[in-house]
Amino acid sequence: MVCSTDVSKPDMTHKTGVHVPSSSYPSALIFLELMKKEYEVERDRKKALEVRLGTCLTFSSALLLYSLNTPFLSKLLPLINKTSLSHYESVALHFNSLLILMYIGCLTKSIIDFINAINVRKYSCFDYGKFRHNTNVDKEQFALVAATHYCEITNQARYTNEDKAKKFKTGLYCLLLSILFIVVTKISLFLFGL
């Protein structure tokens, strides 16, 4: 949602640089309430994304620790240390090594994406300092200026949330791929008798 309050009439600009239209706008109070609600929606969305990110980051880290403690590599070490491998053993070694590398790569990528999503830029809050010098205007004019300010910070929060959501989605796909690779690796190790 892009907000605009293009006013073609003269305006009163105070020392703070906040644009205060010179005419009365009774619908400005309604506009202010709508913008406050939109801002709250984006703040709630931010909180929900951060909870999901924290949960997935914890799960990814636990999965990485689990994989470091399981004996995947110890099952492949006898094949690696052998001087001559049969065709069957060579296929088993290369296939499972590739699966393990893909698993660790996807899991690492998911952790990096989750951390990057958490570290996305800061959110702006409503800056009341801009408005302390505008107390001599009527409430419709003040509401319009405040609503415009809410609109600006809501658009910034929306952009930040979208960026965070994209990184979260990429990290989640990588996490799901890593889980798939670990399951296929376990099945493969069982089928190859390792």
N, C-alpha and C positions, 0 to 999 in steps of 0.2 A: 504494500500500500504506500503510495507516494502522496505526501500531503503538500498542499500549497494553499497559501492565503494571499493570493495576488489581489491587492487592493489598488484600484486606479485613483482613488482620492488622496489628498495630501495626508501626511502622517506626522506623528509626533515621535521623534527619536530622542531618547534621553541619553544621559552620559554613559549609560551601560551598553548602548548599542542595540537594545531590544526594540524591535519595531512595534509601535503601538498605533493601530489604525485610528483615524480621527472621527469616524462615524460609529454609531452604535450597532451592534450585532446581537440581537436577542438569542439567536441560535448558537452563539459562541459557547454558552454554558453547556448545551447539549453536545457540541463538538468536543469540549474539554472532557466531559464524562466518557465519551466514546474513546478518546485517545488514552485516557487513564486506564480504561478496561483493556485496550490493545496492549498497552505497556505491561499490565499485569499478566496478560496471556503470554507474552514473550518472556517475562521473568519466570513464570511457572514452567514454561518450556525449557528454559535454561536449567532449572532445578532438576527436572525429569531427565534431561540429557546427562547431567553430571552424575546422577544416581546410577544410570545405566552404564556410563563410562567407568565409574568406580567398580561396579560389579564385574564387568567384563575384564577390566584390567586385573582385578584380583584373581579371577578365574584363569586368565591367560598366564599369569605369573605362577599360579599353583600348578598348572599344566606343564609349564616349563620346568619347574622343580621336580615334578613327578617324572618327567622324561629324563632328567639328569640322574635320577635315582634308580631308574629301571635299567636292567642289564641288556639294552638293545645292542650296544657295541660289544659287550662281552660275549654275546652270542655269535657275533660276526668275527671276533678276533681269531678263533681257531682257523677260520677260512683265510683270513688275511695272512696269518703266519705260515700257512702251508706253502711249500715251494712249488708244487705242481697241483693244479686244480683240474678236476674233471669239468666237462662242459656244464653239467648240472650245477656243480658247486660255484662255478664262475657266474652263471646266470643268477643264482641265488644271492651271491655276494653283491654283484653290481645292482641288481634290482632293489634289494633291501637297503643298500647304501644310498641309492638315489631317493628312495622313499623317506629315509630318515633325514637326509639333507633338505628335501622339500618340506617335510614336517617342521623342522627347526627354522627354516627360512620363513615359512608362512606364520609361524608362531611369533617369531621375532618381529616380523613386519606388523602383525596385529598389535603387539605391545607398543611398538613405536607409534603407530597410528593413534592408539588410545591416549598415549602421553601427549602427542601433538594436539589432539582434540581438547584435552584438558587445558593445555597451555595456550589456547586461542586467546586473542586479545581481550582486554578488560571491557566491562559493560559500563555504560554511562548511567548515572543517576540523575534525577531531577535536580538542577542547580538552582536553589532558592536565592542564592546571592545575586543572580542577575535581576531579580524582581523586587528587591527591597527598595529601590528608588522609584518604583512605579506604583506607589500606593495612592497617588493622587488621581488616578484614572478610575473610570467607572468599572463595575464588575464585568460587563460584557467585553470591554476592551481588554481588560486584564485576562479574562478567560480565553479570549482568542489568542493572545500572545502565549499564554501558558500552554494552550492546546497545541500551538505550533511547535513549541519547545518539546512537548511530550511526543509529538509526531516525529521530530528529528531523532530523539533518543530511541524511540521505538523502531524506527527504520534501521538505525545502527545495530540495535540488539537483534533484530530479525536477520540482518546480514551475518552477524557473528554466529547466531544459532544455526543458520544454514551451513556455514563453513564447518562448524562443530559437527553437525549431523552428517555431512559428507565424509568427514574423517572417521566418524564413528561407524558409518556404514562400510567403509573400506576395511577398517579394522575387524569388524564383525565377519565380513566375508573371508578374510584371511584366517580368522580364528576357526570358522567352520571348515575351511579347507584343511587346516592343520589337524583338526579332529578327524576328518576323513582320512588323511594320510596316516595318522597313528593307528586307526582301526585297520586300514589295509596293511600296514606294516606288521601288526600283530597277527593278522590272518596269514600273511605271507610267511612270516617266521614259523608259524605252526605248520603250514603246508609244506614248506621246505624241510621240515624236521629239525629246525634249529632251536 
